[in-house]
Amino acid sequence: MTRSSTARELVPMVLEGRAQAASSLAMEALEKGAVAGTGTAAMEQATLAADLMLAQDCAEEAEDLYRQALTAAAAAPRGQVRVASCRNTGFLCLYQRRYGAAVASFARVVEDDAATLAQRVEALAGAALTHHALGRSDMAAAAMDDASARLSAAGPHDAADNAALRLFLRLVRIELSVQYAIRTNAVLADHIFWQSDSACTRAHHSDSDLACELRDGMATVAGHPLLARRLQYLLTLVQACMGHARALAPAHEHLSWLRRMHLAAAERQYRIEGALAAIVAHDAELARSLLEPLSGRQAEGPQRWNFELSYCRAKLCEMAGQNDECLRHYQRYAMESVMCLRNEVQKMPAVKVPNPRAGEARDEVELALPARYRRAYRYLLAQMDRADLSVREIAGHIGVSERAVQSAFRCYLGMTPIEVLRRSRIERIHDDLLQSEGCGSSVLETAARWGIRNRSTLVSSYRKHFRETPADTLARREPAPTRTA
């Protein structure tokens, strides 16, 4: 929905659910050169094919196609390599459940001046889905509100595109609302991942309101089987949570359709959602049958953080009176959910990492690079406090030419090594200036610690990146707590 140009020719096939056929046609067109080898059209064609590969659980093929999209983006409007790199890394990380890196990547798209309105809206929706996956319902809602506000502020031009974007946001909101309603049902009150203060700060739709909204949505997308079937399945989940005894009867038919369409990632999600709704409806037999294909470790999927599967197993054991098994599964669920929050939330852009050299909060940049050049990026981060750090030295560290490093960074990040170095330094300076304690006695001393000693360079780069001066950042900094004797 958020795509333009040549990729739109494949959208009807996608909306019919024919992901495999659409991705095959896209790759065939790219191989034959039916789409111009470089530029926006080829970039979007390759990106769509990669997204469809993720839907089919073909992550390696998706990564190859994302790289092809970046190569094509070299001839697209200025800055699109950078935007496409962050966008693609964001969705790949979301698929892999690397949530911290996903949010950081989407944030870079939103902040990038080269990003189009559609790209920003899509990135904000991606950020909302990521926050939701971490139980941060309030932040997911804020991202969706931001996307809606940007769309409302857009002019009357491209009315058709804006209408498609509004429908896109409406469907994402429905998706998030239903997912939240299922997981916060009273029967699942021990699903502690969803009982945080963050998840409960906003008012949410009642089940009956959600059912009405789903029916309205189904009428709107009636001509698009993929969307209509998704809304229909969500409606069965809501109805099951409302106590409708036979609401989940079509569950296996929906799964059969997904298998025929080769949508493996969606099938796995449907099984977990259906099992949760079946547990709410006290239908242990159906829940068990939905989870059975996920019994092997490989069947759980290529992603990490499968704690909801452990939670479902714990609930089924509880329903069967198998207390020891219930405790074992629940302990695994609790441990993995805590590990998820500990590992992912600390990588969110808003979180300040105590050791800025670690670079953990920005590993989405590293993920976008080929393995060999990740070493160059790590060396850049480790040495960026040195004012004399050069591209030649970075290249020498990994045993390649200076030109090779320049080319790799431009191709995969849309920036030169010096631009990456400057941005990383500016971000560390910004982080230090926001700290209540421990920052330098002056802005220049703080900047000097990160290799920038020229005041005009500091101010111009800082203003370009944060749209404020270092003095403005200092003015926003919270004062250190007053110490009493």
Secondary structure, DSSP 4 states (H G I P E B T S, - for coil): ----GGGGGGHHHHHTT-HHHHHHHHHHHHHHT-S-SSSHHHHHHHHHHHHHHHHTT-HHHHHHHHHHHHHHHTTSSTTHHHHHHHHHHHHHHHHHT-HHHHHHHHHHHHH-TT--HHHHHHHHHHHHHHHHHTT-HHHHHHHHHHHHHHHHHS-SSSHHHHHHHHHHHHHHHHHHHHHHHHHTSGGGTT-GGG-STGGGSS----HHHHHHHHHHHHHHTTT-HHHHHHHHHHHHHHHHHTT-TTTTTTHHHHHHHHHHTT-HHHHHHHHHHHHHHHHHTT-HHHHHHHHGGG-STGGG-SSS--HHHHHHHHHHHHHTT-HHHHHHHHHHHHHHHHHHHHHHHTTSTTSPPSSGGG-GGGHHHHHHS-HHHHHHHHHHHHHTT-TT--HHHHHHHHT--HHHHHHHHHHHHSS-HHHHHHHHHHHHHHHHHH-SSS--SSHHHHHHHTT---HHHHHHHHHHHHSS-HHHHHHHSPPPPPP--
